[in-house]
Amino acid sequence: MSREEYRNLWKNVEPRKKHQEELMEKLTNKEDEVFTMDQKKNRKPLYGTVAAFALLAVILASNSLMGKNPGGEPGTVKYSDLLFEEPVLVEAPEPMEGQSGKIMPFTEELLTESAAFIKGTVTEIAFENDKVIYTVQVSKVYGSSQGVEEGKSITLINDLYSYTSLAGSVEKLQVDRTYLIPLTLREEEGKEVYSVLYPFAPQIQMTKDGQYLYPDHYTSLDTEEAKVVEMDTEEGYGYYGTMKLREDDSFEKDMEKLAETYLSQP
């Protein structure tokens, strides 16, 4: 933790801590002038204890409502608190010399180039020559699609540099993780080949408890319910934007609408 982060944390926690201690002291030492001295001797410790426990309950409830980080910003959640499958180590080969690509920023309009938008779990990542090959078990297809079926596996092939050029594990697809991925379709050597539409930024990812982590370039998915994700992980993180999180029931409906809007365009 940096010195500045420590100061900010102390600013958030210390005043409240001091206030809580003052309240606790007042409650445990407060005398009730209605009682006689004998009654006070018998009752003051009891009243003070009850009041102290009542205050403690309020404090704990307040902290619980604010989340695991009592001094954190409202509407913010830590990446390290999200539930994902344990990462599977994948060793990628070095990319071939002279391999490069022209990368443009992602916008939702690029989805018009998609052949399908799927939800699926990556079951295997392999490498062949200058390609990265993903095997994905499809659990759902959003909107219209070309030849992609739910309940079946699909092979996605992208250039190797689209995997090795990524700085962090959040951007790279990982084995056993579930993603929502727009796909392109092309013909290569007489075969139809599916690819990740835009592999240079994080894909929408589903947590084990059904929350959705997505990059902020999906503006149609951004709502008031969305939380900002603090990337506190020590793993590499190269995405230039902000990651968001939604757990409301409307997310799937918004996904359907997003797919229908762009994938139905000629």
Phi and psi in degrees as a GROMACS rama.xvg file:
@    title "Ramachandran Plot"
@    xaxis  label "Phi"
@    yaxis  label "Psi"
@TYPE xy
-74.6031  165.663  SER-2
-62.2471  -39.9319  ARG-3
-66.7147  -41.5595  GLU-4
-63.4661  -38.88  GLU-5
-63.8579  -42.1843  TYR-6
-62.1418  -44.7295  ARG-7
-62.2428  -41.1966  ASN-8
-63.5068  -42.538  LEU-9
-64.5564  -38.3397  TRP-10
-61.0799  -37.6926  LYS-11
-76.5747  -36.4402  ASN-12
-92.2061  -44.712  VAL-13
-61.1822  -47.3426  GLU-14
-58.7033  -41.1567  PRO-15
-68.9577  -38.8363  ARG-16
-60.9303  -45.1606  LYS-17
-63.6738  -41.0147  LYS-18
-64.1984  -40.4495  HIS-19
-64.3973  -42.1165  GLN-20
-64.3225  -40.1068  GLU-21
-63.7716  -43.454  GLU-22
-64.0122  -41.015  LEU-23
-62.0583  -41.9984  MET-24
-65.9853  -41.8776  GLU-25
-63.8391  -42.3772  LYS-26
-68.6608  -40.0829  LEU-27
-77.1312  -20.8732  THR-28
-106.318  -4.81475  ASN-29
-67.904  130.279  LYS-30
-99.2042  145.346  GLU-31
-101.293  111.314  ASP-32
-70.5688  -9.62592  GLU-33
-73.5796  -31.8076  VAL-34
-80.6134  157.475  PHE-35
-76.0108  173.316  THR-36
-62.9687  -39.4983  MET-37
-64.2439  -41.0293  ASP-38
-65.5253  -36.9054  GLN-39
-62.787  -41.0223  LYS-40
-60.5679  -35.7556  LYS-41
-83.6638  -31.0908  ASN-42
-101.37  -28.6345  ARG-43
-58.5111  -46.7976  LYS-44
-60.7654  -38.5949  PRO-45
-65.6375  -47.452  LEU-46
-63.8656  -40.3423  TYR-47
-63.9183  -40.1196  GLY-48
-66.4489  -45.336  THR-49
-60.7836  -43.9828  VAL-50
-64.025  -39.8712  ALA-51
-63.452  -43.3621  ALA-52
-66.0342  -35.9454  PHE-53
-63.5978  -43.605  ALA-54
-64.8662  -41.1831  LEU-55
-61.3471  -39.5243  LEU-56
-63.6801  -40.5908  ALA-57
-64.4774  -42.1516  VAL-58
-62.8254  -46.3083  ILE-59
-64.181  -39.9447  LEU-60
-64.7249  -40.1231  ALA-61
-63.381  -44.5723  SER-62
-63.5195  -37.847  ASN-63
-64.5489  -40.8599  SER-64
-67.31  -31.5276  LEU-65
-79.8748  -10.2249  MET-66
98.0232  -171.401  GLY-67
-73.3896  -17.3075  LYS-68
-112.486  88.718  ASN-69
-55.5879  -30.0659  PRO-70
-95.6934  8.61857  GLY-71
-76.2647  165.219  GLY-72
-73.965  141.513  GLU-73
-59.3146  141.329  PRO-74
75.9232  18.4059  GLY-75
-122.069  139.776  THR-76
-132.96  146.882  VAL-77
-84.2038  140.051  LYS-78
-60.6693  -36.6884  TYR-79
-66.7413  -16.0356  SER-80
-88.2714  -9.44608  ASP-81
-78.0771  150.246  LEU-82
-101.439  114.752  LEU-83
-129.445  162.806  PHE-84
-63.9065  150.162  GLU-85
-60.7333  138.496  GLU-86
-64.8496  144.054  PRO-87
-107.275  124.838  VAL-88
-68.4179  128.095  LEU-89
-124.364  121.146  VAL-90
-94.4506  115.724  GLU-91
-98.2233  144.368  ALA-92
-71.8845  163.443  PRO-93
-71.1326  138.088  GLU-94
-66.8422  152.257  PRO-95
-69.0819  148.336  MET-96
-64.899  146.174  GLU-97
81.4473  1.35608  GLY-98
-84.414  129.681  GLN-99
-154.141  171.544  SER-100
-154.824  151.271  GLY-101
-90.9742  116.935  LYS-102
-109.912  126.538  ILE-103
-111.059  154.838  MET-104
-61.0909  145.879  PRO-105
-78.9655  135.743  PHE-106
-134.146  158.856  THR-107
-60.9072  -24.5261  GLU-108
-62.0144  -24.1074  GLU-109
-64.5718  -18.846  LEU-110
-65.6465  -16.8695  LEU-111
-65.5756  -17.645  THR-112
-87.9257  0.543942  GLU-113
-80.3622  146.468  SER-114
-97.4614  -21.2774  ALA-115
-163.251  159.068  ALA-116
-132.09  114.43  PHE-117
-119.569  158.746  ILE-118
-110.94  127.929  LYS-119
-160.063  160.776  GLY-120
-105.576  127.817  THR-121
-72.2807  120.672  VAL-122
-102.722  -20.4435  THR-123
-159.346  145.261  GLU-124
-127.924  124.881  ILE-125
-132.696  168.695  ALA-126
-133.563  137.331  PHE-127
-143.387  116.81  GLU-128
55.6705  -119.087  ASN-129
-105.432  29.4914  ASP-130
-122.892  150.174  LYS-131
-109.337  134.068  VAL-132
-121.524  120.115  ILE-133
-105.167  135.145  TYR-134
-106.078  123.8  THR-135
-126.111  128.658  VAL-136
-87.051  113.179  GLN-137
-81.9482  126.021  VAL-138
-106.687  -22.0912  SER-139
-156.235  146.43  LYS-140
-119.427  126.833  VAL-141
-95.624  134.355  TYR-142
63.5339  -159.309  GLY-143
-77.5946  152.289  SER-144
-146.885  164.618  SER-145
-113.414  96.5588  GLN-146
76.2685  13.2178  GLY-147
-104.484  129.669  VAL-148
-119.172  142.125  GLU-149
-69.5722  144.661  GLU-150
86.6126  -2.0922  GLY-151
-118.168  160.529  LYS-152
-86.9086  150.028  SER-153
-134.361  146.352  ILE-154
-103.441  127.94  THR-155
-113.746  132.704  LEU-156
-124.128  124.39  ILE-157
-129.835  162.915  ASN-158
-62.8666  145.383  ASP-159
-58.548  -39.6798  LEU-160
-63.8683  -22.2183  TYR-161
-70.6346  -12.689  SER-162
-102.057  -48.5565  TYR-163
-72.8025  -20.6181  THR-164
-80.2459  -10.527  SER-165
-78.0212  136.686  LEU-166
-81.5735  -28.3409  ALA-167
-134.641  162.557  GLY-168
-70.3563  -20.2062  SER-169
-69.2875  -34.523  VAL-170
-79.0437  -35.2195  GLU-171
-77.4132  141.495  LYS-172
-68.3698  144.022  LEU-173
-127.059  148.432  GLN-174
-64.5615  139.346  VAL-175
75.4034  2.29177  ASP-176
-95.1372  150.056  ARG-177
-105.269  128.93  THR-178
-128.751  159.148  TYR-179
-111.042  114.426  LEU-180
-129.413  126.345  ILE-181
-78.8208  138.554  PRO-182
-120.162  148.679  LEU-183
-107.833  162.293  THR-184
-133.698  130.752  LEU-185
-141.513  165.727  ARG-186
-104.239  129.3  GLU-187
-137.012  116.621  GLU-188
54.4682  43.1336  GLU-189
77.1496  6.52413  GLY-190
-120.626  149.913  LYS-191
-81.8474  130.053  GLU-192
-123.884  126.794  VAL-193
-95.9376  145.321  TYR-194
-139.295  157.465  SER-195
-67.0315  126.979  VAL-196
-58.6326  -51.1651  LEU-197
-134.53  89.859  TYR-198
-83.7607  2.23576  PRO-199
-93.9311  3.00215  PHE-200
-138.119  164.263  ALA-201
-59.5798  139.93  PRO-202
-84.9512  161.75  GLN-203
-64.6427  132.07  ILE-204
-126.166  138.39  GLN-205
-100.807  133.412  MET-206
-80.3909  170.159  THR-207
-64.4675  -26.4504  LYS-208
-101.692  21.1781  ASP-209
84.1756  16.7168  GLY-210
-91.5492  160.267  GLN-211
-120.529  120.723  TYR-212
-100.116  125.362  LEU-213
-144.056  151.424  TYR-214
-76.8477  151.571  PRO-215
-71.1454  -4.27264  ASP-216
-74.217  -8.78947  HIS-217
-85.3099  77.9113  TYR-218
-67.6524  -27.9823  THR-219
-68.9714  -20.3057  SER-220
-93.2659  -6.36765  LEU-221
-80.6669  118.551  ASP-222
-130.048  176.164  THR-223
-66.3891  -24.339  GLU-224
-75.6849  -16.2742  GLU-225
-67.864  140.747  ALA-226
-107.442  147.847  LYS-227
-80.9827  135.207  VAL-228
-98.7053  121.796  VAL-229
-83.2191  116.054  GLU-230
-81.7715  81.0862  MET-231
-92.8666  6.13787  ASP-232
-72.3858  150.256  THR-233
-81.3988  -12.1172  GLU-234
-69.3617  158.605  GLU-235
-61.0856  145.856  GLY-236
-145.72  107.914  TYR-237
-111.11  -0.894773  GLY-238
-68.1882  134.913  TYR-239
-80.6505  -14.9475  TYR-240
-98.4849  -156.004  GLY-241
-115.491  138.993  THR-242
-91.9644  140.796  MET-243
-122.088  164.759  LYS-244
-138.253  133.097  LEU-245
-129.185  143.661  ARG-246
-134.956  12.6386  GLU-247
-82.4379  160.953  ASP-248
-69.8977  -15.8408  ASP-249
-83.0891  -6.75769  SER-250
-60.6269  -47.2468  PHE-251
-61.1576  -39.6359  GLU-252
-63.14  -40.649  LYS-253
-65.8444  -34.6555  ASP-254
-65.4641  -43.4292  MET-255
-60.2916  -43.4927  GLU-256
-64.6118  -41.1406  LYS-257
-61.3224  -46.841  LEU-258
-65.1487  -42.8703  ALA-259
-65.0754  -34.7345  GLU-260
-65.3814  -43.883  THR-261
-98.8633  -36.129  TYR-262
-76.4429  -17.1504  LEU-263
-87.5221  -7.16334  SER-264
-77.4224  141.425  GLN-265
